[in-house]
Amino acid sequence: MADAPKFSAVVFFDLDGTLLRDDKSVAKTTVDALDKLRQNNVLPVIATGRNVFEVQYVLDQTGINTIVSANGSYVASRGQEIYAATIPEDLIKAVNRFANEHANPVGWYNNQGFAISKKSQDTVDNYHLLNLNAQVDPNFYKQNEVNFMFVFNRHHEQAYAKKFAGQLSFVRNNIRGLDTMLAGVSKKTGIEHLLRALNLTNAPSYAFGDQLNDLQMFSLVDHPIAMGNGVAVAKTQAEYVTSSNMHDGIVRGLEHYKLV
């Protein structure tokens, strides 16, 4: 994307527990701060474990048009795809078989939609919280490219990690299941793709996050910022700990670094 505008800095924002309030809304103070950020020639970027179709309302409300989604599995800017991981169908089938042995539902995702293998109380609760209508479609992965999966289980992360070592990576950011990406894919690698594509590898970089899937992102950027509601290890790895997502943590952090 050689025609991408030049920015003086770039700031990456996790969504759940970070840019979003607990009810999944964006505070007006946060929207106003993002407007000021752009006025100061700083690029705001969403960096989330969720997929584009799930968070389009956030992009619309905030005016952000650049995203690292699905924990780095799909990256786009100004409507143009920069990077997309594709999980091979044979590997998806292997996960499906292993999940079925443990009675675990599986969700298959791309940037436009998703489907699940079967319903359970955890799938119902999960998608109700996210305001998503989950359709059971066992053939979805055969008919659509899959960039990311979500394996519903509460206790089997070590079993999955051992079974698919070197093929897939699993991150628990939800008590109900595991974010599932191709091995080596993370928010960090997605951000690296983005920075190269937009010629921003030398721009000062900042990142706000609160969970385990933010740690690799924290290791890459110049200035990692943990939310006050974040997990302990995120706070330990942060350069600065701001207030919580319910108490203007984004605004306070941006003000601390004089970005707004």
N, C-alpha and C positions, 0 to 999 in steps of 0.2 A: 504494500500500500504506500507507494512512493509519494502520493499526493497528500498524505496525512499531515495535518497542521502540526507545528512545533509547539511544545508545551514546556513551561519552566520546571514543572514537577508533575508527578503522577501519584494519586492516592487510591489505594485498593480498599474496598469496603466489603466485609462479610455481611450477610443479611440477618439471618435468625440470631437474635440475641445481641445484635450489633447495630446495623443501620435501622432494623425494624424494632418496633416496640413489641411487647409480649403478645399483643393482639394482632400482630403482623401488619400493622399500619406504620406509616412514616410520619413522624412528628413534623409539624409545620416549621418549627425552628431548624430541623435538619434540612428540609427542602430549601429554606432560605439560605442556610450555610452553604449548600451545594451550589446555589446560584452565585454566591459571592466567590466561591472557589473558582468557578469558571471565569468570572470577571477578572480574577487574578491570574489567568492563563495557566491554571492547574487542571489536569485531566482527572476527573473522577471515574473510577472503574468499579463495577460490581465483581466480586470474587466470591462465589458461593458454591456450596455443595448441591444446590438445586439447579433445575434445568430452565432454559429460557422461557418455555411456555408457562412454567409455574410462576414466574416473577415478572411477566410482561407489565403487570399493573405498576410495579415498582419503577421499571424503566420509564413508563409513561408519566408517572407522577413526579419523578425526580428529574426527568430530562436526560438521564444518563443513557448513552448509546454505545457503550463499550462494556463487554462482559466476559469474564472467565467463569464458565458455568460447569456444573457437574464435577466439581473438584478438579478442574483442568481438562476435562474430557472434551469440552466444546468451547471454542473461543471465537468471538466475533466483534467487529467494530463497525459502526455506522451501517449496519445491515449486511456487511460482507464477512463471510466465513474466513477465519484466519487458520484455525486448526480444528480437526475433529478426529478423535480416536474412534476406531471401529473395532468392536469385540467380535471375533470370528464366530460364526454360527456353531461350529463344533465345540468351541469352548463354552458358549452359552448352554448348549445341550448338556455338557458335562456338569455345569453348575446346577442346571435344572434337575438332573438325576440325583446329585448329592443332596440338594435341598429337599427333594421329594422323600429321600430316605429319612430325613429328619423332620418331615411334615412342615417344612418351612415354605411359605409362599415366596415368590420371586416377582419383582417388578422390573420390566425392561423399558428403557428410556432412550429417546433422542431429543433434539432441541425442539421438536414440534409436538410430541405427545408421548404417551406411555400406555402400558397395559400390565395386568398382573396375571399370575398363573392360577390363583384361586383366592377366595376370600377367607379371612379369619377375623377374630375380634381385633387383633392388632392392625390389620389392614384397614378395617372400618374406622377405628379410632384415629389412625395416622392420617388418613386422607380427609376425615372430617376436620381435623385440626388445620390442615393445609387448604381447606375449601376446594378440594379436588374430587372429581367424580371418577372413581377407578373402575374401569371396565375389565372384566375377565375375558381374555382373548389368548388362548394357548398358542395361536399361530402368529402373534404380533411380531416376534423376533424373526420369523421366517419371511415376513413380507416387508419388514422395515429395518433400516440400519439401526444398530444399537450402540450408543456411545457409553452407556452407564447402566448399572443395575443396582437394585436395592434388594438385599436378601433379608427377609423378615426372620429374626430369631433374637432371643435375649441372652443366650449363654454359649453360643457355638463359634465365637470368632476364632479361637485357636484351631479348631478342627478345619475351618475353611482356609485359614492361612496356611496350614500344613498341607492340605490337599492340593491347593492351587499355588504353591510357592513358585515364584518365578514367572507365573502367568498372570496373576491378578493381585491387586492390593485391596485390603479391606480396612475401613475406618469406621469405628462406632462413634457417631455423633447423635444417636437417637437410641433410646432404650429399646426400641422395637426392632432394630435391625442394623445392617451394615451397608454403608456406601461401598460400592464395588466398581473398581476401575481396572483398566489394563495395568499390569505391573509397571511401575515407574511413573505413572501419571498422577499428578497432584496439582494443587493450586500453584505450587512453585513452578512446575514445568509449563503449566498453562500461561502463567505470567511471563515466563521466559519467551515463549512463542510470541506473545503480544508485544513485549518490549522490542524484540527484534523487528517485528513487522512494522511497528510504528516509529522505528528509529529513536527509541527512548531509552536505550541501554545505559546512557550516561546521565540521564535526568535523575535528580533526587527522588527517591521513592519512599512512600509511607504506606502502612497497612494497618487497618483496624480489624480486630478479631476477638473471639472469645472461647473457641473450642479447639479440640485436638487437631482437626483438619486445617487449622490456621497455622500450625507450628512450622511447617515447611515454608509457607509464605513468609512468616516472620524471619526465617533464617536467610531469606533472599533479599528483602528490602533493607534500605538504609535505616529506616525508623519504624520498628514494630510497636504498635500501640494496643494494649489489652484493655478490654472493657472492665469496669468495676465488677460486673456480674460474671466475669470469665472464670474458667477453671484455673486452679492454682498454677499449673505448669505454664499456661499462657502468660500469666502475670510475671512469672519468673523469667521468661524469655523476652519479655517486652522491655523496651527502652523507657516507656512511660505507661502508667496505668491511669486511665481517665475514669470518669464517673460511669454509672451503669447506662444501659440502653433505655432505661425508663427515666433517666435524669440527665438528659442532654449530653451523654457521653461523647457523641460525635462532635458536637459544637465545641465542647470543652477541649477536646483533643486538637481540633483544628486551630483553635485559638492559642493553645499552648505552643504550637509550632509556628504561629503567626502566618498561617496559610489563609486565614480569613480575618 
